[in-house]
Amino acid sequence: MSSRYAPTSGLGRLVNDFEETAIAAILGLMTLITFVNVVLRYIFSTGLIWGLEAVTFLFAWLVLFGVSYAVKVTAHLGVDAVTNLLSLQMRRAIAIIAGVCCLVYAGLLVKGAWDYWANFANLPQTSGRWFPTGFEQMKPTSYRGWYEVVDIPFPSWLRWIEPIMNEGEHYEKLPRFIPYFILPFGMALLLFRFIQAFAAILSGKSDSLIVSHEAEDAVEDVRHMNAED
């Protein structure tokens, strides 16, 4: 699938490569864990206790990566039946308004995601009701770094984080701040992609945020197939 917002800067290429690699790795891990669990269950009458929870977290990561990735590859759907009737200048003006709304929306998501994740990462939440105006002062009771997931065991190679996040106490399961990190990170990626899309509108490279016409493409494919028959 082509991308209207192809990476041109070093940062853009870095984010693009990371996104695609992460999505491929997550899909591979989900497939591997599920396959191993099926083999263990039906052949050896056992299984990975933590497999379902791990796949669930990986799927959540995949969805949140996919939100920003769909902006990049122009896969989000939209209705442009009305805007196509307008002049180019009007379409561009509406696209700018829509772009501002998307940036504000993504900014709110970043703030909300950070504030939620910060509870589990021993970090302060942002101040301000709608937009961050700074960071709140943390109290000793605000630390939640000791919260763990249900089944996924804590890998021994991560023991170095125990003095930092859990006052030296041992984790038995994976701390929640690790899988929950995708919340602020994924929303930050979405904001980055909306900034790219908005910049494309301002520079005249695009006149709309509605960039996918899968239904029209499907109808066209069927028409060609019927014509060949």
VEXTOR-831144 format. One record per residue (C-alpha): residue in one letter; x negated, y, z negated. Coordinates in steps of 0.25 Angstrom, whole numbers, plus 5000, padded with zeros to 4 digits. Layout:
N
+------+------+------+------+
: type :    x :    y :    z :
+------+------+------+------+
:    a :    X :    Y :    Z :
...
+------+------+------+------+
# end
This chain:
229
+------+------+------+------+
: type :    x :    y :    z :
+------+------+------+------+
:    m : 5000 : 5000 : 5000 :
:    s : 4994 : 5013 : 5004 :
:    s : 4992 : 5025 : 4994 :
:    r : 4996 : 5039 : 4997 :
:    y : 4987 : 5044 : 4986 :
:    a : 4974 : 5036 : 4990 :
:    p : 4962 : 5039 : 4981 :
:    t : 4953 : 5050 : 4986 :
:    s : 4945 : 5053 : 4973 :
:    g : 4936 : 5045 : 4965 :
:    l : 4946 : 5045 : 4954 :
:    g : 4957 : 5041 : 4963 :
:    r : 4949 : 5029 : 4969 :
:    l : 4945 : 5025 : 4954 :
:    v : 4960 : 5025 : 4950 :
:    n : 4964 : 5018 : 4962 :
:    d : 4954 : 5007 : 4961 :
:    f : 4957 : 5005 : 4946 :
:    e : 4972 : 5005 : 4948 :
:    e : 4971 : 4994 : 4959 :
:    t : 4961 : 4986 : 4952 :
:    a : 4969 : 4986 : 4939 :
:    i : 4982 : 4982 : 4946 :
:    a : 4975 : 4971 : 4953 :
:    a : 4969 : 4966 : 4940 :
:    i : 4982 : 4967 : 4932 :
:    l : 4989 : 4959 : 4943 :
:    g : 4978 : 4948 : 4943 :
:    l : 4978 : 4947 : 4928 :
:    m : 4993 : 4946 : 4927 :
:    t : 4993 : 4935 : 4937 :
:    l : 4981 : 4928 : 4931 :
:    i : 4987 : 4928 : 4917 :
:    t : 5001 : 4923 : 4922 :
:    f : 4995 : 4912 : 4930 :
:    v : 4986 : 4907 : 4918 :
:    n : 4998 : 4908 : 4909 :
:    v : 5006 : 4899 : 4919 :
:    v : 4996 : 4889 : 4920 :
:    l : 4993 : 4888 : 4905 :
:    r : 5008 : 4887 : 4903 :
:    y : 5012 : 4876 : 4913 :
:    i : 5000 : 4868 : 4913 :
:    f : 4994 : 4869 : 4899 :
:    s : 5007 : 4873 : 4891 :
:    t : 5000 : 4885 : 4885 :
:    g : 4998 : 4900 : 4889 :
:    l : 4992 : 4913 : 4887 :
:    i : 5000 : 4919 : 4875 :
:    w : 4996 : 4933 : 4879 :
:    g : 4998 : 4931 : 4894 :
:    l : 5012 : 4937 : 4895 :
:    e : 5009 : 4949 : 4887 :
:    a : 4996 : 4951 : 4895 :
:    v : 5004 : 4950 : 4908 :
:    t : 5014 : 4960 : 4903 :
:    f : 5004 : 4970 : 4899 :
:    l : 4997 : 4968 : 4913 :
:    f : 5010 : 4970 : 4920 :
:    a : 5012 : 4983 : 4912 :
:    w : 4999 : 4988 : 4917 :
:    l : 5002 : 4984 : 4931 :
:    v : 5015 : 4992 : 4931 :
:    l : 5008 : 5004 : 4925 :
:    f : 4997 : 5003 : 4935 :
:    g : 5007 : 5001 : 4946 :
:    v : 5014 : 5014 : 4943 :
:    s : 5002 : 5023 : 4946 :
:    y : 4998 : 5013 : 4957 :
:    a : 5011 : 5014 : 4964 :
:    v : 5010 : 5029 : 4965 :
:    k : 4996 : 5028 : 4972 :
:    v : 5001 : 5017 : 4982 :
:    t : 5014 : 5025 : 4984 :
:    a : 5023 : 5014 : 4980 :
:    h : 5033 : 5021 : 4971 :
:    l : 5046 : 5022 : 4977 :
:    g : 5054 : 5035 : 4979 :
:    v : 5066 : 5040 : 4987 :
:    d : 5063 : 5051 : 4997 :
:    a : 5076 : 5051 : 5005 :
:    v : 5079 : 5066 : 5000 :
:    t : 5064 : 5071 : 5001 :
:    n : 5062 : 5066 : 5015 :
:    l : 5074 : 5076 : 5019 :
:    l : 5066 : 5088 : 5014 :
:    s : 5055 : 5096 : 5020 :
:    l : 5040 : 5093 : 5018 :
:    q : 5039 : 5105 : 5009 :
:    m : 5051 : 5101 : 5000 :
:    r : 5046 : 5086 : 4999 :
:    r : 5033 : 5091 : 4995 :
:    a : 5039 : 5101 : 4984 :
:    i : 5048 : 5089 : 4979 :
:    a : 5035 : 5080 : 4979 :
:    i : 5028 : 5090 : 4971 :
:    i : 5039 : 5091 : 4961 :
:    a : 5040 : 5076 : 4960 :
:    g : 5025 : 5075 : 4958 :
:    v : 5025 : 5085 : 4946 :
:    c : 5036 : 5076 : 4940 :
:    c : 5028 : 5063 : 4942 :
:    l : 5016 : 5070 : 4936 :
:    v : 5024 : 5075 : 4924 :
:    y : 5030 : 5061 : 4922 :
:    a : 5017 : 5054 : 4923 :
:    g : 5011 : 5064 : 4913 :
:    l : 5022 : 5060 : 4903 :
:    l : 5020 : 5045 : 4905 :
:    v : 5005 : 5047 : 4902 :
:    k : 5008 : 5055 : 4890 :
:    g : 5018 : 5044 : 4885 :
:    a : 5009 : 5033 : 4889 :
:    w : 4997 : 5039 : 4881 :
:    d : 5006 : 5041 : 4869 :
:    y : 5011 : 5027 : 4869 :
:    w : 4997 : 5021 : 4871 :
:    a : 4990 : 5030 : 4861 :
:    n : 4998 : 5023 : 4850 :
:    f : 4991 : 5010 : 4853 :
:    a : 4977 : 5016 : 4856 :
:    n : 4974 : 5024 : 4843 :
:    l : 4975 : 5037 : 4851 :
:    p : 4984 : 5050 : 4849 :
:    q : 4996 : 5052 : 4857 :
:    t : 4998 : 5065 : 4865 :
:    s : 5005 : 5077 : 4859 :
:    g : 5016 : 5084 : 4866 :
:    r : 5030 : 5079 : 4869 :
:    w : 5029 : 5078 : 4884 :
:    f : 5015 : 5082 : 4888 :
:    p : 5003 : 5079 : 4880 :
:    t : 4998 : 5091 : 4873 :
:    g : 4987 : 5084 : 4865 :
:    f : 4985 : 5072 : 4856 :
:    e : 4992 : 5070 : 4843 :
:    q : 4984 : 5068 : 4830 :
:    m : 4984 : 5053 : 4827 :
:    k : 4987 : 5048 : 4813 :
:    p : 4981 : 5035 : 4807 :
:    t : 4994 : 5028 : 4809 :
:    s : 4994 : 5032 : 4824 :
:    y : 4984 : 5021 : 4827 :
:    r : 4990 : 5009 : 4834 :
:    g : 4977 : 5003 : 4840 :
:    w : 4980 : 4990 : 4833 :
:    y : 4993 : 4987 : 4840 :
:    e : 4991 : 4974 : 4848 :
:    v : 4998 : 4967 : 4859 :
:    v : 5006 : 4954 : 4856 :
:    d : 4998 : 4943 : 4863 :
:    i : 4986 : 4947 : 4871 :
:    p : 4973 : 4944 : 4862 :
:    f : 4963 : 4954 : 4860 :
:    p : 4950 : 4951 : 4868 :
:    s : 4937 : 4950 : 4860 :
:    w : 4930 : 4960 : 4870 :
:    l : 4939 : 4971 : 4865 :
:    r : 4935 : 4970 : 4851 :
:    w : 4927 : 4983 : 4852 :
:    i : 4940 : 4991 : 4851 :
:    e : 4944 : 4986 : 4838 :
:    p : 4936 : 4996 : 4830 :
:    i : 4941 : 5007 : 4839 :
:    m : 4956 : 5003 : 4839 :
:    n : 4959 : 4994 : 4828 :
:    e : 4949 : 4999 : 4816 :
:    g : 4941 : 4986 : 4818 :
:    e : 4953 : 4976 : 4816 :
:    h : 4953 : 4965 : 4826 :
:    y : 4964 : 4964 : 4837 :
:    e : 4971 : 4951 : 4839 :
:    k : 4978 : 4956 : 4851 :
:    l : 4976 : 4966 : 4862 :
:    p : 4978 : 4980 : 4856 :
:    r : 4990 : 4987 : 4863 :
:    f : 4983 : 4999 : 4867 :
:    i : 4975 : 4991 : 4878 :
:    p : 4987 : 4986 : 4886 :
:    y : 4995 : 4999 : 4883 :
:    f : 4984 : 5008 : 4889 :
:    i : 4990 : 5006 : 4903 :
:    l : 5001 : 5015 : 4898 :
:    p : 4993 : 5028 : 4898 :
:    f : 4983 : 5023 : 4909 :
:    g : 4994 : 5019 : 4918 :
:    m : 5002 : 5033 : 4917 :
:    a : 4989 : 5040 : 4919 :
:    l : 4987 : 5033 : 4932 :
:    l : 5001 : 5037 : 4936 :
:    l : 4998 : 5051 : 4933 :
:    f : 4986 : 5050 : 4941 :
:    r : 4993 : 5045 : 4953 :
:    f : 5004 : 5055 : 4952 :
:    i : 4994 : 5066 : 4952 :
:    q : 4988 : 5060 : 4965 :
:    a : 5002 : 5060 : 4971 :
:    f : 5005 : 5074 : 4967 :
:    a : 4991 : 5079 : 4972 :
:    a : 4995 : 5072 : 4985 :
:    i : 5008 : 5080 : 4986 :
:    l : 5001 : 5093 : 4983 :
:    s : 4990 : 5091 : 4993 :
:    g : 5001 : 5088 : 5004 :
:    k : 4997 : 5073 : 5006 :
:    s : 5010 : 5069 : 5001 :
:    d : 5024 : 5075 : 5000 :
:    s : 5031 : 5065 : 4991 :
:    l : 5029 : 5056 : 4979 :
:    i : 5038 : 5046 : 4986 :
:    v : 5029 : 5037 : 4993 :
:    s : 5035 : 5023 : 4994 :
:    h : 5045 : 5019 : 5004 :
:    e : 5045 : 5004 : 5002 :
:    a : 5060 : 5002 : 5005 :
:    e : 5058 : 5009 : 5019 :
:    d : 5045 : 5001 : 5021 :
:    a : 5053 : 4988 : 5018 :
:    v : 5064 : 4991 : 5028 :
:    e : 5054 : 4995 : 5038 :
:    d : 5047 : 4981 : 5036 :
:    v : 5060 : 4974 : 5037 :
:    r : 5064 : 4982 : 5050 :
:    h : 5051 : 4977 : 5057 :
:    m : 5053 : 4963 : 5052 :
:    n : 5067 : 4963 : 5059 :
:    a : 5061 : 4969 : 5071 :
:    e : 5051 : 4958 : 5072 :
:    d : 5061 : 4947 : 5071 :
+------+------+------+------+
# end
